[in-house]
């Protein structure tokens, strides 16, 4: 394997072991498998498709204030910033 690919694999390993990434992946799994959140997403889509604007707004507010959704979104933003910084460092010439 060439040196660049080896370094990329090492970087990936380090990133996946970073506490921020570990926590994000844990919360993401919980977020994706949470029945309440999945039901809310389904109900939000239904209300939108049926043009039930008030119900849609209420369900969306409930979804957006759900602690797991809030936590997931905050972590997702932090991970995006973290990966952007890594990308800038890697792409620096």
PyMOL Python script that loads the backbone (N, CA, C, O; Angstrom):
from pymol import cmd

cmd.read_pdbstr("""\
ATOM      1  N   UNK A   1       0.848  -1.182   0.000  1.00  0.00           N
ATOM      2  CA  UNK A   1       0.000   0.000   0.000  1.00  0.00           C
ATOM      3  C   UNK A   1       0.888   1.237   0.000  1.00  0.00           C
ATOM      4  O   UNK A   1       1.929   1.267   0.656  1.00  0.00           O
ATOM      5  N   UNK A   2       0.469   2.246  -0.736  1.00  0.00           N
ATOM      6  CA  UNK A   2       1.343   3.411  -0.742  1.00  0.00           C
ATOM      7  C   UNK A   2       1.154   4.226   0.538  1.00  0.00           C
ATOM      8  O   UNK A   2       0.170   4.064   1.260  1.00  0.00           O
ATOM      9  N   UNK A   3       2.110   5.094   0.795  1.00  0.00           N
ATOM     10  CA  UNK A   3       2.173   5.835   2.060  1.00  0.00           C
ATOM     11  C   UNK A   3       0.944   6.719   2.283  1.00  0.00           C
ATOM     12  O   UNK A   3       0.454   6.823   3.408  1.00  0.00           O
ATOM     13  N   UNK A   4       0.451   7.342   1.240  1.00  0.00           N
ATOM     14  CA  UNK A   4      -0.716   8.226   1.369  1.00  0.00           C
ATOM     15  C   UNK A   4      -1.946   7.438   1.816  1.00  0.00           C
ATOM     16  O   UNK A   4      -2.699   7.892   2.678  1.00  0.00           O
ATOM     17  N   UNK A   5      -2.145   6.282   1.241  1.00  0.00           N
ATOM     18  CA  UNK A   5      -3.298   5.452   1.610  1.00  0.00           C
ATOM     19  C   UNK A   5      -3.152   4.964   3.039  1.00  0.00           C
ATOM     20  O   UNK A   5      -4.127   4.941   3.790  1.00  0.00           O
ATOM     21  N   UNK A   6      -1.956   4.579   3.420  1.00  0.00           N
ATOM     22  CA  UNK A   6      -1.712   4.156   4.799  1.00  0.00           C
ATOM     23  C   UNK A   6      -2.014   5.281   5.779  1.00  0.00           C
ATOM     24  O   UNK A   6      -2.638   5.057   6.816  1.00  0.00           O
ATOM     25  N   UNK A   7      -1.570   6.490   5.449  1.00  0.00           N
ATOM     26  CA  UNK A   7      -1.844   7.651   6.299  1.00  0.00           C
ATOM     27  C   UNK A   7      -3.336   7.938   6.381  1.00  0.00           C
ATOM     28  O   UNK A   7      -3.846   8.298   7.442  1.00  0.00           O
ATOM     29  N   UNK A   8      -4.035   7.778   5.265  1.00  0.00           N
ATOM     30  CA  UNK A   8      -5.487   7.993   5.256  1.00  0.00           C
ATOM     31  C   UNK A   8      -6.192   6.984   6.153  1.00  0.00           C
ATOM     32  O   UNK A   8      -7.126   7.336   6.874  1.00  0.00           O
ATOM     33  N   UNK A   9      -5.746   5.732   6.112  1.00  0.00           N
ATOM     34  CA  UNK A   9      -6.329   4.698   6.977  1.00  0.00           C
ATOM     35  C   UNK A   9      -6.052   4.997   8.449  1.00  0.00           C
ATOM     36  O   UNK A   9      -6.923   4.804   9.297  1.00  0.00           O
ATOM     37  N   UNK A  10      -4.860   5.460   8.748  1.00  0.00           N
ATOM     38  CA  UNK A  10      -4.523   5.834  10.128  1.00  0.00           C
ATOM     39  C   UNK A  10      -5.375   7.005  10.596  1.00  0.00           C
ATOM     40  O   UNK A  10      -5.866   7.012  11.725  1.00  0.00           O
ATOM     41  N   UNK A  11      -5.549   7.993   9.728  1.00  0.00           N
ATOM     42  CA  UNK A  11      -6.376   9.150  10.066  1.00  0.00           C
ATOM     43  C   UNK A  11      -7.820   8.721  10.328  1.00  0.00           C
ATOM     44  O   UNK A  11      -8.444   9.168  11.289  1.00  0.00           O
ATOM     45  N   UNK A  12      -8.337   7.858   9.470  1.00  0.00           N
ATOM     46  CA  UNK A  12      -9.705   7.358   9.649  1.00  0.00           C
ATOM     47  C   UNK A  12      -9.848   6.663  10.998  1.00  0.00           C
ATOM     48  O   UNK A  12     -10.828   6.869  11.713  1.00  0.00           O
ATOM     49  N   UNK A  13      -8.864   5.840  11.336  1.00  0.00           N
ATOM     50  CA  UNK A  13      -8.889   5.118  12.608  1.00  0.00           C
ATOM     51  C   UNK A  13      -8.888   6.096  13.781  1.00  0.00           C
ATOM     52  O   UNK A  13      -9.639   5.923  14.741  1.00  0.00           O
ATOM     53  N   UNK A  14      -8.050   7.113  13.700  1.00  0.00           N
ATOM     54  CA  UNK A  14      -7.980   8.123  14.763  1.00  0.00           C
ATOM     55  C   UNK A  14      -9.298   8.884  14.884  1.00  0.00           C
ATOM     56  O   UNK A  14      -9.780   9.133  15.988  1.00  0.00           O
ATOM     57  N   UNK A  15      -9.867   9.246  13.757  1.00  0.00           N
ATOM     58  CA  UNK A  15     -11.135   9.982  13.761  1.00  0.00           C
ATOM     59  C   UNK A  15     -12.231   9.131  14.398  1.00  0.00           C
ATOM     60  O   UNK A  15     -12.995   9.621  15.231  1.00  0.00           O
ATOM     61  N   UNK A  16     -12.307   7.877  14.014  1.00  0.00           N
ATOM     62  CA  UNK A  16     -13.357   6.995  14.557  1.00  0.00           C
ATOM     63  C   UNK A  16     -13.193   6.722  16.043  1.00  0.00           C
ATOM     64  O   UNK A  16     -14.147   6.318  16.707  1.00  0.00           O
ATOM     65  N   UNK A  17     -11.995   6.937  16.572  1.00  0.00           N
ATOM     66  CA  UNK A  17     -11.756   6.740  18.000  1.00  0.00           C
ATOM     67  C   UNK A  17     -11.874   8.035  18.804  1.00  0.00           C
ATOM     68  O   UNK A  17     -11.784   8.015  20.032  1.00  0.00           O
ATOM     69  N   UNK A  18     -12.070   9.140  18.126  1.00  0.00           N
ATOM     70  CA  UNK A  18     -12.220  10.416  18.810  1.00  0.00           C
ATOM     71  C   UNK A  18     -13.519  10.394  19.640  1.00  0.00           C
ATOM     72  O   UNK A  18     -14.555   9.955  19.142  1.00  0.00           O
ATOM     73  N   UNK A  19     -13.472  10.861  20.892  1.00  0.00           N
ATOM     74  CA  UNK A  19     -14.671  10.830  21.756  1.00  0.00           C
ATOM     75  C   UNK A  19     -15.886  11.533  21.146  1.00  0.00           C
ATOM     76  O   UNK A  19     -17.014  11.079  21.337  1.00  0.00           O
ATOM     77  N   UNK A  20     -15.679  12.618  20.425  1.00  0.00           N
ATOM     78  CA  UNK A  20     -16.796  13.313  19.776  1.00  0.00           C
ATOM     79  C   UNK A  20     -17.469  12.417  18.748  1.00  0.00           C
ATOM     80  O   UNK A  20     -18.696  12.340  18.690  1.00  0.00           O
ATOM     81  N   UNK A  21     -16.674  11.748  17.947  1.00  0.00           N
ATOM     82  CA  UNK A  21     -17.214  10.874  16.899  1.00  0.00           C
ATOM     83  C   UNK A  21     -17.893   9.655  17.519  1.00  0.00           C
ATOM     84  O   UNK A  21     -18.963   9.239  17.073  1.00  0.00           O
ATOM     85  N   UNK A  22     -17.275   9.092  18.536  1.00  0.00           N
ATOM     86  CA  UNK A  22     -17.857   7.937  19.222  1.00  0.00           C
ATOM     87  C   UNK A  22     -19.235   8.300  19.789  1.00  0.00           C
ATOM     88  O   UNK A  22     -20.192   7.539  19.648  1.00  0.00           O
ATOM     89  N   UNK A  23     -19.323   9.460  20.424  1.00  0.00           N
ATOM     90  CA  UNK A  23     -20.598   9.901  21.001  1.00  0.00           C
ATOM     91  C   UNK A  23     -21.618  10.196  19.902  1.00  0.00           C
ATOM     92  O   UNK A  23     -22.788   9.833  20.026  1.00  0.00           O
ATOM     93  N   UNK A  24     -21.188  10.837  18.852  1.00  0.00           N
ATOM     94  CA  UNK A  24     -22.086  11.130  17.733  1.00  0.00           C
ATOM     95  C   UNK A  24     -22.660   9.841  17.151  1.00  0.00           C
ATOM     96  O   UNK A  24     -23.867   9.752  16.925  1.00  0.00           O
ATOM     97  N   UNK A  25     -21.821   8.854  16.907  1.00  0.00           N
ATOM     98  CA  UNK A  25     -22.293   7.593  16.326  1.00  0.00           C
ATOM     99  C   UNK A  25     -23.249   6.866  17.273  1.00  0.00           C
ATOM    100  O   UNK A  25     -24.194   6.215  16.829  1.00  0.00           O
ATOM    101  N   UNK A  26     -23.001   6.981  18.575  1.00  0.00           N
ATOM    102  CA  UNK A  26     -23.894   6.367  19.565  1.00  0.00           C
ATOM    103  C   UNK A  26     -25.267   7.046  19.531  1.00  0.00           C
ATOM    104  O   UNK A  26     -26.302   6.379  19.496  1.00  0.00           O
ATOM    105  N   UNK A  27     -25.258   8.371  19.540  1.00  0.00           N
ATOM    106  CA  UNK A  27     -26.509   9.125  19.533  1.00  0.00           C
ATOM    107  C   UNK A  27     -27.240   8.941  18.196  1.00  0.00           C
ATOM    108  O   UNK A  27     -28.467   8.848  18.165  1.00  0.00           O
ATOM    109  N   UNK A  28     -26.493   8.890  17.110  1.00  0.00           N
ATOM    110  CA  UNK A  28     -27.107   8.686  15.794  1.00  0.00           C
ATOM    111  C   UNK A  28     -27.865   7.367  15.747  1.00  0.00           C
ATOM    112  O   UNK A  28     -28.973   7.295  15.214  1.00  0.00           O
ATOM    113  N   UNK A  29     -27.266   6.337  16.304  1.00  0.00           N
ATOM    114  CA  UNK A  29     -27.916   5.019  16.333  1.00  0.00           C
ATOM    115  C   UNK A  29     -29.205   5.080  17.155  1.00  0.00           C
ATOM    116  O   UNK A  29     -30.236   4.548  16.744  1.00  0.00           O
ATOM    117  N   UNK A  30     -29.140   5.726  18.307  1.00  0.00           N
ATOM    118  CA  UNK A  30     -30.335   5.884  19.145  1.00  0.00           C
ATOM    119  C   UNK A  30     -31.403   6.697  18.414  1.00  0.00           C
ATOM    120  O   UNK A  30     -32.581   6.341  18.418  1.00  0.00           O
ATOM    121  N   UNK A  31     -30.977   7.787  17.793  1.00  0.00           N
ATOM    122  CA  UNK A  31     -31.875   8.671  17.050  1.00  0.00           C
ATOM    123  C   UNK A  31     -32.601   7.898  15.948  1.00  0.00           C
ATOM    124  O   UNK A  31     -33.817   8.019  15.798  1.00  0.00           O
ATOM    125  N   UNK A  32     -31.862   7.112  15.186  1.00  0.00           N
ATOM    126  CA  UNK A  32     -32.447   6.390  14.057  1.00  0.00           C
ATOM    127  C   UNK A  32     -33.374   5.256  14.480  1.00  0.00           C
ATOM    128  O   UNK A  32     -34.272   4.872  13.731  1.00  0.00           O
ATOM    129  N   UNK A  33     -33.157   4.723  15.675  1.00  0.00           N
ATOM    130  CA  UNK A  33     -33.958   3.575  16.099  1.00  0.00           C
ATOM    131  C   UNK A  33     -35.055   3.941  17.103  1.00  0.00           C
ATOM    132  O   UNK A  33     -35.796   3.065  17.549  1.00  0.00           O
ATOM    133  N   UNK A  34     -35.165   5.208  17.460  1.00  0.00           N
ATOM    134  CA  UNK A  34     -36.150   5.630  18.447  1.00  0.00           C
ATOM    135  C   UNK A  34     -37.556   5.613  17.840  1.00  0.00           C
ATOM    136  O   UNK A  34     -37.828   6.302  16.856  1.00  0.00           O
ATOM    137  N   UNK A  35     -38.438   4.820  18.440  1.00  0.00           N
ATOM    138  CA  UNK A  35     -39.797   4.676  17.917  1.00  0.00           C
ATOM    139  C   UNK A  35     -40.569   5.990  17.930  1.00  0.00           C
ATOM    140  O   UNK A  35     -41.259   6.315  16.963  1.00  0.00           O
ATOM    141  N   UNK A  36     -40.457   6.739  19.011  1.00  0.00           N
ATOM    142  CA  UNK A  36     -41.181   8.001  19.112  1.00  0.00           C
ATOM    143  C   UNK A  36     -40.766   8.966  18.009  1.00  0.00           C
ATOM    144  O   UNK A  36     -41.613   9.617  17.396  1.00  0.00           O
ATOM    145  N   UNK A  37     -39.481   9.058  17.762  1.00  0.00           N
ATOM    146  CA  UNK A  37     -38.976   9.954  16.710  1.00  0.00           C
ATOM    147  C   UNK A  37     -39.437   9.477  15.336  1.00  0.00           C
ATOM    148  O   UNK A  37     -39.853  10.285  14.506  1.00  0.00           O
ATOM    149  N   UNK A  38     -39.367   8.184  15.096  1.00  0.00           N
ATOM    150  CA  UNK A  38     -39.786   7.658  13.800  1.00  0.00           C
ATOM    151  C   UNK A  38     -41.277   7.862  13.563  1.00  0.00           C
ATOM    152  O   UNK A  38     -41.690   8.161  12.442  1.00  0.00           O
ATOM    153  N   UNK A  39     -42.078   7.707  14.594  1.00  0.00           N
ATOM    154  CA  UNK A  39     -43.519   7.956  14.470  1.00  0.00           C
ATOM    155  C   UNK A  39     -43.769   9.435  14.191  1.00  0.00           C
ATOM    156  O   UNK A  39     -44.593   9.787  13.347  1.00  0.00           O
ATOM    157  N   UNK A  40     -43.048  10.299  14.911  1.00  0.00           N
ATOM    158  CA  UNK A  40     -43.197  11.740  14.683  1.00  0.00           C
ATOM    159  C   UNK A  40     -42.831  12.103  13.238  1.00  0.00           C
ATOM    160  O   UNK A  40     -43.548  12.866  12.591  1.00  0.00           O
ATOM    161  N   UNK A  41     -41.725  11.562  12.736  1.00  0.00           N
ATOM    162  CA  UNK A  41     -41.323  11.862  11.361  1.00  0.00           C
ATOM    163  C   UNK A  41     -42.407  11.415  10.373  1.00  0.00           C
ATOM    164  O   UNK A  41     -42.721  12.125   9.418  1.00  0.00           O
ATOM    165  N   UNK A  42     -42.964  10.246  10.613  1.00  0.00           N
ATOM    166  CA  UNK A  42     -44.028   9.728   9.747  1.00  0.00           C
ATOM    167  C   UNK A  42     -45.262  10.629   9.816  1.00  0.00           C
ATOM    168  O   UNK A  42     -45.838  10.983   8.787  1.00  0.00           O
ATOM    169  N   UNK A  43     -45.661  10.994  11.032  1.00  0.00           N
ATOM    170  CA  UNK A  43     -46.834  11.845  11.212  1.00  0.00           C
ATOM    171  C   UNK A  43     -46.630  13.234  10.618  1.00  0.00           C
ATOM    172  O   UNK A  43     -47.567  13.825  10.081  1.00  0.00           O
ATOM    173  N   UNK A  44     -45.416  13.755  10.710  1.00  0.00           N
ATOM    174  CA  UNK A  44     -45.094  15.056  10.120  1.00  0.00           C
ATOM    175  C   UNK A  44     -45.260  14.988   8.601  1.00  0.00           C
ATOM    176  O   UNK A  44     -45.842  15.889   7.996  1.00  0.00           O
ATOM    177  N   UNK A  45     -44.757  13.939   7.999  1.00  0.00           N
ATOM    178  CA  UNK A  45     -44.884  13.764   6.544  1.00  0.00           C
ATOM    179  C   UNK A  45     -46.341  13.655   6.122  1.00  0.00           C
ATOM    180  O   UNK A  45     -46.756  14.237   5.120  1.00  0.00           O
ATOM    181  N   UNK A  46     -47.110  12.904   6.897  1.00  0.00           N
ATOM    182  CA  UNK A  46     -48.527  12.728   6.595  1.00  0.00           C
ATOM    183  C   UNK A  46     -49.275  14.050   6.695  1.00  0.00           C
ATOM    184  O   UNK A  46     -50.062  14.391   5.812  1.00  0.00           O
ATOM    185  N   UNK A  47     -49.028  14.792   7.768  1.00  0.00           N
ATOM    186  CA  UNK A  47     -49.704  16.078   7.960  1.00  0.00           C
ATOM    187  C   UNK A  47     -49.354  17.039   6.829  1.00  0.00           C
ATOM    188  O   UNK A  47     -50.211  17.784   6.355  1.00  0.00           O
ATOM    189  N   UNK A  48     -48.095  17.020   6.398  1.00  0.00           N
ATOM    190  CA  UNK A  48     -47.674  17.896   5.297  1.00  0.00           C
ATOM    191  C   UNK A  48     -48.364  17.480   4.001  1.00  0.00           C
ATOM    192  O   UNK A  48     -48.867  18.328   3.264  1.00  0.00           O
ATOM    193  N   UNK A  49     -48.389  16.191   3.725  1.00  0.00           N
ATOM    194  CA  UNK A  49     -49.015  15.687   2.498  1.00  0.00           C
ATOM    195  C   UNK A  49     -50.510  15.982   2.468  1.00  0.00           C
ATOM    196  O   UNK A  49     -51.083  16.202   1.400  1.00  0.00           O
ATOM    197  N   UNK A  50     -51.126  15.986   3.615  1.00  0.00           N
ATOM    198  CA  UNK A  50     -52.573  16.244   3.715  1.00  0.00           C
ATOM    199  C   UNK A  50     -52.878  17.730   3.897  1.00  0.00           C
ATOM    200  O   UNK A  50     -54.034  18.114   4.075  1.00  0.00           O
ATOM    201  N   UNK A  51     -51.854  18.550   3.852  1.00  0.00           N
ATOM    202  CA  UNK A  51     -51.994  20.004   3.996  1.00  0.00           C
ATOM    203  C   UNK A  51     -52.648  20.390   5.326  1.00  0.00           C
ATOM    204  O   UNK A  51     -53.420  21.345   5.397  1.00  0.00           O
ATOM    205  N   UNK A  52     -52.330  19.643   6.362  1.00  0.00           N
ATOM    206  CA  UNK A  52     -52.812  19.945   7.711  1.00  0.00           C
ATOM    207  C   UNK A  52     -51.752  20.820   8.384  1.00  0.00           C
ATOM    208  O   UNK A  52     -50.958  20.349   9.199  1.00  0.00           O
ATOM    209  N   UNK A  53     -51.760  22.088   8.026  1.00  0.00           N
ATOM    210  CA  UNK A  53     -50.686  23.001   8.408  1.00  0.00           C
ATOM    211  C   UNK A  53     -50.511  23.151   9.917  1.00  0.00           C
ATOM    212  O   UNK A  53     -49.383  23.131  10.410  1.00  0.00           O
ATOM    213  N   UNK A  54     -51.589  23.298  10.644  1.00  0.00           N
ATOM    214  CA  UNK A  54     -51.477  23.474  12.093  1.00  0.00           C
ATOM    215  C   UNK A  54     -50.913  22.219  12.753  1.00  0.00           C
ATOM    216  O   UNK A  54     -50.021  22.296  13.598  1.00  0.00           O
ATOM    217  N   UNK A  55     -51.441  21.070  12.359  1.00  0.00           N
ATOM    218  CA  UNK A  55     -50.937  19.811  12.901  1.00  0.00           C
ATOM    219  C   UNK A  55     -49.470  19.629  12.530  1.00  0.00           C
ATOM    220  O   UNK A  55     -48.668  19.182  13.349  1.00  0.00           O
ATOM    221  N   UNK A  56     -49.126  19.973  11.309  1.00  0.00           N
ATOM    222  CA  UNK A  56     -47.744  19.864  10.839  1.00  0.00           C
ATOM    223  C   UNK A  56     -46.822  20.712  11.715  1.00  0.00           C
ATOM    224  O   UNK A  56     -45.764  20.247  12.139  1.00  0.00           O
ATOM    225  N   UNK A  57     -47.222  21.954  11.983  1.00  0.00           N
ATOM    226  CA  UNK A  57     -46.426  22.856  12.820  1.00  0.00           C
ATOM    227  C   UNK A  57     -46.261  22.294  14.232  1.00  0.00           C
ATOM    228  O   UNK A  57     -45.167  22.323  14.794  1.00  0.00           O
ATOM    229  N   UNK A  58     -47.355  21.781  14.801  1.00  0.00           N
ATOM    230  CA  UNK A  58     -47.310  21.228  16.158  1.00  0.00           C
ATOM    231  C   UNK A  58     -46.380  20.021  16.232  1.00  0.00           C
ATOM    232  O   UNK A  58     -45.561  19.912  17.144  1.00  0.00           O
ATOM    233  N   UNK A  59     -46.514  19.126  15.274  1.00  0.00           N
ATOM    234  CA  UNK A  59     -45.681  17.922  15.261  1.00  0.00           C
ATOM    235  C   UNK A  59     -44.209  18.272  15.030  1.00  0.00           C
ATOM    236  O   UNK A  59     -43.316  17.686  15.643  1.00  0.00           O
ATOM    237  N   UNK A  60     -43.974  19.221  14.151  1.00  0.00           N
ATOM    238  CA  UNK A  60     -42.608  19.642  13.866  1.00  0.00           C
ATOM    239  C   UNK A  60     -41.965  20.272  15.101  1.00  0.00           C
ATOM    240  O   UNK A  60     -40.793  20.028  15.389  1.00  0.00           O
ATOM    241  N   UNK A  61     -42.729  21.077  15.825  1.00  0.00           N
ATOM    242  CA  UNK A  61     -42.218  21.687  17.055  1.00  0.00           C
ATOM    243  C   UNK A  61     -41.905  20.616  18.095  1.00  0.00           C
ATOM    244  O   UNK A  61     -40.894  20.690  18.793  1.00  0.00           O
ATOM    245  N   UNK A  62     -42.780  19.627  18.190  1.00  0.00           N
ATOM    246  CA  UNK A  62     -42.551  18.525  19.134  1.00  0.00           C
ATOM    247  C   UNK A  62     -41.291  17.745  18.750  1.00  0.00           C
ATOM    248  O   UNK A  62     -40.478  17.400  19.608  1.00  0.00           O
ATOM    249  N   UNK A  63     -41.142  17.473  17.462  1.00  0.00           N
ATOM    250  CA  UNK A  63     -39.968  16.759  16.960  1.00  0.00           C
ATOM    251  C   UNK A  63     -38.693  17.548  17.245  1.00  0.00           C
ATOM    252  O   UNK A  63     -37.721  17.003  17.768  1.00  0.00           O
ATOM    253  N   UNK A  64     -38.703  18.828  16.900  1.00  0.00           N
ATOM    254  CA  UNK A  64     -37.511  19.668  17.050  1.00  0.00           C
ATOM    255  C   UNK A  64     -37.119  19.910  18.497  1.00  0.00           C
ATOM    256  O   UNK A  64     -35.971  20.257  18.775  1.00  0.00           O
ATOM    257  N   UNK A  65     -38.048  19.735  19.418  1.00  0.00           N
ATOM    258  CA  UNK A  65     -37.727  19.937  20.830  1.00  0.00           C
ATOM    259  C   UNK A  65     -37.455  18.627  21.568  1.00  0.00           C
ATOM    260  O   UNK A  65     -37.142  18.634  22.758  1.00  0.00           O
ATOM    261  N   UNK A  66     -37.574  17.512  20.861  1.00  0.00           N
ATOM    262  CA  UNK A  66     -37.290  16.213  21.483  1.00  0.00           C
ATOM    263  C   UNK A  66     -35.809  16.193  21.886  1.00  0.00           C
ATOM    264  O   UNK A  66     -34.952  16.514  21.063  1.00  0.00           O
ATOM    265  N   UNK A  67     -35.493  15.825  23.130  1.00  0.00           N
ATOM    266  CA  UNK A  67     -34.099  15.868  23.608  1.00  0.00           C
ATOM    267  C   UNK A  67     -33.109  15.089  22.731  1.00  0.00           C
ATOM    268  O   UNK A  67     -31.978  15.530  22.525  1.00  0.00           O
ATOM    269  N   UNK A  68     -33.531  13.959  22.229  1.00  0.00           N
ATOM    270  CA  UNK A  68     -32.636  13.161  21.387  1.00  0.00           C
ATOM    271  C   UNK A  68     -32.376  13.858  20.046  1.00  0.00           C
ATOM    272  O   UNK A  68     -31.261  13.810  19.525  1.00  0.00           O
ATOM    273  N   UNK A  69     -33.389  14.495  19.498  1.00  0.00           N
ATOM    274  CA  UNK A  69     -33.234  15.236  18.240  1.00  0.00           C
ATOM    275  C   UNK A  69     -32.306  16.428  18.461  1.00  0.00           C
ATOM    276  O   UNK A  69     -31.416  16.689  17.652  1.00  0.00           O
ATOM    277  N   UNK A  70     -32.519  17.144  19.555  1.00  0.00           N
ATOM    278  CA  UNK A  70     -31.680  18.301  19.874  1.00  0.00           C
ATOM    279  C   UNK A  70     -30.230  17.862  20.028  1.00  0.00           C
ATOM    280  O   UNK A  70     -29.326  18.463  19.447  1.00  0.00           O
ATOM    281  N   UNK A  71     -30.015  16.825  20.805  1.00  0.00           N
ATOM    282  CA  UNK A  71     -28.664  16.318  21.043  1.00  0.00           C
ATOM    283  C   UNK A  71     -28.014  15.847  19.743  1.00  0.00           C
ATOM    284  O   UNK A  71     -26.850  16.148  19.480  1.00  0.00           O
ATOM    285  N   UNK A  72     -28.757  15.122  18.950  1.00  0.00           N
ATOM    286  CA  UNK A  72     -28.249  14.627  17.669  1.00  0.00           C
ATOM    287  C   UNK A  72     -27.841  15.791  16.765  1.00  0.00           C
ATOM    288  O   UNK A  72     -26.761  15.769  16.174  1.00  0.00           O
ATOM    289  N   UNK A  73     -28.698  16.804  16.656  1.00  0.00           N
ATOM    290  CA  UNK A  73     -28.404  17.945  15.784  1.00  0.00           C
ATOM    291  C   UNK A  73     -27.191  18.738  16.259  1.00  0.00           C
ATOM    292  O   UNK A  73     -26.390  19.190  15.441  1.00  0.00           O
ATOM    293  N   UNK A  74     -27.050  18.908  17.565  1.00  0.00           N
ATOM    294  CA  UNK A  74     -25.884  19.617  18.108  1.00  0.00           C
ATOM    295  C   UNK A  74     -24.611  18.839  17.806  1.00  0.00           C
ATOM    296  O   UNK A  74     -23.623  19.408  17.340  1.00  0.00           O
ATOM    297  N   UNK A  75     -24.638  17.545  18.071  1.00  0.00           N
ATOM    298  CA  UNK A  75     -23.460  16.713  17.798  1.00  0.00           C
ATOM    299  C   UNK A  75     -23.136  16.670  16.313  1.00  0.00           C
ATOM    300  O   UNK A  75     -21.968  16.705  15.928  1.00  0.00           O
ATOM    301  N   UNK A  76     -24.154  16.594  15.490  1.00  0.00           N
ATOM    302  CA  UNK A  76     -23.947  16.560  14.039  1.00  0.00           C
ATOM    303  C   UNK A  76     -23.227  17.828  13.575  1.00  0.00           C
ATOM    304  O   UNK A  76     -22.316  17.764  12.749  1.00  0.00           O
ATOM    305  N   UNK A  77     -23.634  18.961  14.103  1.00  0.00           N
ATOM    306  CA  UNK A  77     -22.985  20.234  13.752  1.00  0.00           C
ATOM    307  C   UNK A  77     -21.527  20.243  14.236  1.00  0.00           C
ATOM    308  O   UNK A  77     -20.633  20.676  13.509  1.00  0.00           O
ATOM    309  N   UNK A  78     -21.294  19.770  15.449  1.00  0.00           N
ATOM    310  CA  UNK A  78     -19.931  19.720  15.982  1.00  0.00           C
ATOM    311  C   UNK A  78     -19.046  18.795  15.148  1.00  0.00           C
ATOM    312  O   UNK A  78     -17.889  19.114  14.876  1.00  0.00           O
ATOM    313  N   UNK A  79     -19.590  17.657  14.746  1.00  0.00           N
ATOM    314  CA  UNK A  79     -18.834  16.707  13.923  1.00  0.00           C
ATOM    315  C   UNK A  79     -18.531  17.328  12.559  1.00  0.00           C
ATOM    316  O   UNK A  79     -17.424  17.179  12.043  1.00  0.00           O
ATOM    317  N   UNK A  80     -19.501  18.016  11.978  1.00  0.00           N
ATOM    318  CA  UNK A  80     -19.264  18.668  10.678  1.00  0.00           C
ATOM    319  C   UNK A  80     -18.132  19.686  10.780  1.00  0.00           C
ATOM    320  O   UNK A  80     -17.268  19.747   9.905  1.00  0.00           O
ATOM    321  N   UNK A  81     -18.136  20.484  11.841  1.00  0.00           N
ATOM    322  CA  UNK A  81     -17.069  21.473  12.037  1.00  0.00           C
ATOM    323  C   UNK A  81     -15.715  20.787  12.233  1.00  0.00           C
ATOM    324  O   UNK A  81     -14.702  21.219  11.683  1.00  0.00           O
ATOM    325  N   UNK A  82     -15.714  19.720  13.020  1.00  0.00           N
ATOM    326  CA  UNK A  82     -14.495  18.949  13.283  1.00  0.00           C
ATOM    327  C   UNK A  82     -13.927  18.388  11.982  1.00  0.00           C
ATOM    328  O   UNK A  82     -12.731  18.511  11.720  1.00  0.00           O
ATOM    329  N   UNK A  83     -14.780  17.777  11.173  1.00  0.00           N
ATOM    330  CA  UNK A  83     -14.325  17.182   9.916  1.00  0.00           C
ATOM    331  C   UNK A  83     -13.912  18.245   8.903  1.00  0.00           C
ATOM    332  O   UNK A  83     -13.011  18.015   8.096  1.00  0.00           O
ATOM    333  N   UNK A  84     -14.554  19.389   8.940  1.00  0.00           N
ATOM    334  CA  UNK A  84     -14.154  20.493   8.071  1.00  0.00           C
ATOM    335  C   UNK A  84     -12.750  20.970   8.419  1.00  0.00           C
ATOM    336  O   UNK A  84     -11.946  21.248   7.529  1.00  0.00           O
ATOM    337  N   UNK A  85     -12.458  21.064   9.711  1.00  0.00           N
ATOM    338  CA  UNK A  85     -11.114  21.457  10.149  1.00  0.00           C
ATOM    339  C   UNK A  85     -10.071  20.436   9.687  1.00  0.00           C
ATOM    340  O   UNK A  85      -8.997  20.806   9.211  1.00  0.00           O
ATOM    341  N   UNK A  86     -10.394  19.165   9.829  1.00  0.00           N
ATOM    342  CA  UNK A  86      -9.469  18.112   9.380  1.00  0.00           C
ATOM    343  C   UNK A  86      -9.257  18.223   7.877  1.00  0.00           C
ATOM    344  O   UNK A  86      -8.133  18.112   7.387  1.00  0.00           O
ATOM    345  N   UNK A  87     -10.343  18.442   7.157  1.00  0.00           N
ATOM    346  CA  UNK A  87     -10.257  18.583   5.707  1.00  0.00           C
ATOM    347  C   UNK A  87      -9.368  19.755   5.306  1.00  0.00           C
ATOM    348  O   UNK A  87      -8.572  19.646   4.373  1.00  0.00           O
ATOM    349  N   UNK A  88      -9.503  20.873   6.010  1.00  0.00           N
ATOM    350  CA  UNK A  88      -8.661  22.037   5.718  1.00  0.00           C
ATOM    351  C   UNK A  88      -7.199  21.729   5.951  1.00  0.00           C
ATOM    352  O   UNK A  88      -6.344  22.132   5.162  1.00  0.00           O
ATOM    353  N   UNK A  89      -6.900  21.014   7.032  1.00  0.00           N
ATOM    354  CA  UNK A  89      -5.511  20.655   7.352  1.00  0.00           C
ATOM    355  C   UNK A  89      -4.954  19.706   6.292  1.00  0.00           C
ATOM    356  O   UNK A  89      -3.832  19.887   5.821  1.00  0.00           O
ATOM    357  N   UNK A  90      -5.735  18.700   5.921  1.00  0.00           N
ATOM    358  CA  UNK A  90      -5.285  17.706   4.949  1.00  0.00           C
ATOM    359  C   UNK A  90      -5.073  18.345   3.571  1.00  0.00           C
ATOM    360  O   UNK A  90      -4.138  17.993   2.853  1.00  0.00           O
ATOM    361  N   UNK A  91      -5.937  19.270   3.220  1.00  0.00           N
ATOM    362  CA  UNK A  91      -5.863  19.884   1.891  1.00  0.00           C
ATOM    363  C   UNK A  91      -4.912  21.067   1.809  1.00  0.00           C
ATOM    364  O   UNK A  91      -4.688  21.618   0.731  1.00  0.00           O
ATOM    365  N   UNK A  92      -4.350  21.458   2.953  1.00  0.00           N
ATOM    366  CA  UNK A  92      -3.404  22.583   2.977  1.00  0.00           C
ATOM    367  C   UNK A  92      -2.153  22.189   2.191  1.00  0.00           C
ATOM    368  O   UNK A  92      -1.626  21.084   2.326  1.00  0.00           O
ATOM    369  N   UNK A  93      -1.711  23.106   1.387  1.00  0.00           N
ATOM    370  CA  UNK A  93      -0.534  22.798   0.554  1.00  0.00           C
ATOM    371  C   UNK A  93       0.661  23.545   1.013  1.00  0.00           C
ATOM    372  O   UNK A  93       1.737  23.408   0.429  1.00  0.00           O
TER     373      UNK A  93
END
""", "prot")
cmd.dss("prot")
cmd.show_as("cartoon", "prot")
cmd.util.cbc("prot")
cmd.orient("prot")
